């Protein structure tokens, strides 16, 4: 007598963390769909968000999936007008709080915002510092790979100096991410070293 046909096992349920992560990536892609990076390659802005999230995920101690989700969403309030309440509704209070912790107040002048990043950095949570460190690493990589259109060498140089000041203000965070930042900084510092008449203040 032949055995009855075997019923295939149902596919495994998508883990909740993976579902939340992919939803955040989709949310970020939609929110930033009209935005491009300032570089000459005009990359889709979502490329930067994905790189920041990937860097956080590859930290020596990356925290949990909510930190990676916040990395994907870290610019959505500042750049495209998503509200904190929307983030809370979509991803929860902790993700929203991490995003707000690394969000600049765009009503302030650019120089003031840059100073405040340095001033606030020591007081961020470790999870927010991971995002900040990954963001600056991604930005320095892009600065060399595809410099912003219209930026003169002096502006490029001052961005490199400022990015390091923010990371230094964070203090020790994660050895793996710190190593990646140092590598990106070394390349950018070589490309955009000291310029004639350099200002000593930051930014």
Protein Blocks (a to p, Z undefined) as FASTA:
>chain_A
ZZddddddddddddfklmmmmmmmmmmmmmmmmpccfbfnlpafklmmmmmmmmmmmpmb
lojfklmmmmmmmmmmmmnopafklmmmmnojklmmmmmmmpccfkbcfklmmmmmmmmm
mmpcfklmmmmmmmmmmmmmmmmmmgcehiafklmmmmmmmmmmmmmmnopfbfmlmmmm
mmmmmmmmmmmgcdehiafbdZZ
